[in-house]
Every structure is written in structure tokens, then in C-alpha cells.
Amino acid sequence: MNESESFLPNFINCYFIALGVLLGGSFIGGIGAYLSGQPPLSVIDDLAKNLKIWALVAAIGGTFDAVHSFERGIFAGNTWDMFKQVLLIVSAMGGANTGQLIISWLTQEHISS
């Protein structure tokens, strides 16, 4: 398979993996908060804020591949690999931010009375 053909599906996958990690982790954590007697909506909102970096790492497949792509881009002069890796990171950040926004809308924790 040609590497350029697999970029777009990988780009889309990064977005939705980050979105799924953030939404799933936050809602499952909310179930745990409910079972332990804590306020679930507040815990879900806090978890969404704290899970963003882990959703990003999970979506790009760990940090070693990203570091290796940057190394190839800088030292081997292969800037296209570095550019693609930056786009994958941006896609994962977009998925994580979308997940946090959805949770913020659902929990309404950002609204002060």
C-alpha cells in the first residue's frame, strides 16, 4: 500500500479515536463517580479536561512514531513526513476538543449561577 493513500483514512481515524477516548473515558468515569457518591456531571466535566492529552496520545499511536517522523523530517530532510505527522496531531487535537465541547454542552458545568 502506498503511504500517501493511507494518510486520509489515518487522518480521519485520529480525529475519531481522540473523540472516542475522551467521550468514553469521561462517561465511564462518571459512572464510577455515581457509584462512589460523587457528583457525576462535575466529575465528567473534570475528566474531559484531564483526558485531552491522553486522547491525543492514544490517537496518534504513542509518542515514538511522532518523534521518529520529526527526526526523519529534520535530519533526513523528509519534511513531508513531518508535515503529515503535524496534521495527524492537529486532527487528534480537534477530536479531543470536540469531545470536550460536547461534554461541556451536556453537563452545563461552565455556566455559573
N, C-alpha and C positions, 0 to 999 in steps of 0.2 A: 504494500500500500504506500502510495506517495505521501510524504509528510505534509504537503500543502493541502491534500484532500481531507486530512483528518483534523485540520485546525478548526474549522467552523463547528463541527459536532463537539469538539473538545471545549470550545468557547461557550457553547450553549450549556453543555454539561456542567462546567464550572459554576455558571450562574445558578442553576437549579440545585446543584449539590449544596452550595452555600446556603441557599434559601431553605432547603430541607433540613439541614443540620440545625440551623437557627430556630426554625419553627418547631421541629420535632423535639429538640433539646429543651426548649422553653416550655412547651406544653407538658411534656413528661415530667419536667421539674416542678411544674405547677401541680400535677397530681401528687407528687411527693410532698409538696408543701401543704396541700389539703389534708393528706393523711397524717401529717405531723402537727396539725393545728395552726399553721401559719397562714397569713392572708395570701391566697393563691394568685390573685391578679397582680399584687405588688411583687411577689416572687417571680412571676412570669416576666414582668417588665424588667426587673433587675437581671434575670438570667439572659434575656435578649441582649441587654447592653454588654454583659460579660462574655457571651459566647461568640461575639462577632469575630474576634481574632481566630478562634478555633474553627469557626465555619470557613474562614478564609484558608487556613492551613489544610483543612480536610479537602476543600475543593481543588486546590492546586496539587494535591497528592504529596504533601510533605514539603520540607524546605530544601532537601538535597537536589531535587530536579531543578528547582528555580535557581539555586546557586550555581549549579553546573551550566545552565543556559546562560547566565550572566557571565560566567568565566569564559565560555566559548565566544560570547559577543565581544568581550573586552580584549582577551588575549589572542584569540584566533581570528579576529576580525569578522566574525559572523554576526553582524548586527541584526539580521532578520530574525534569528532565534531569540535574541534578547528582546526585540520588539514584540514578538509573539508572546513571550513569557509575561511581559508587562501588560499586554492586552488580556491575558488569562487572569492575571491578578486583579485588573480593573473589573473584569466580568464577575469574579468571585466577590469583590467588594460591593458591586452592585446588587448581587443576590443577597448578601448579608444585610445591606442597608434596606433593601426591600422587605426582608423578613422582619427587621426591627420596626419598620414603619407600619407594617400590618399589625404587629403585636401592639404597638403604641395606639393604633386606631381601636383595636379590640378591647384593650384594658382601660383606656382613657386615664392612665396614671399621670399623664403630662398636664392634665387640666387641674388647676388648683382652685379651691373654692373660697 
